[in-house]
């Protein structure tokens, strides 16, 4: 039985990537597939290391009935990129930072998050837009499409 290691990355690991992590965990739990996934998230910058999920992101998850733990932002490591089956970045800026961390091309397992939903675009950063609902909808659509695409 294949077990998928999935990692979500964003700038600071306080908005989009933890939202994606906990949305994915919720979807997996609802399908009783917890034993098939290891799901985590991290940052590509050090700005927010140690900080919890941004309060408006927490409110949006809570509003949608999605549980989350005492998440703390952390920086991605080169080893984690190599060890995960799938690494999803939220925007092109994240790719730029990831390339700096890795000293080069991130490899075949790194993709843009919205590619899962068949879209070639960024997940807008709600830190700047203030629109956590759109971010939630985008991440839910992409995570659902990801699960549906896998051989489970």
Secondary structure, DSSP 8 states (H G I E B T S, - for coil): ---EEEEEEESSSSSHHHHHHHHHHHHHHHTT-GGGEEEEEEESSSTTTT----HHHHHHHHHTT---------B--HHHHHH-SEEEESSHHHHHHHHHHHTS---TTEEEGGGGGT--S----HHHH--HHHHHHHHHHHHHHHHHHS--
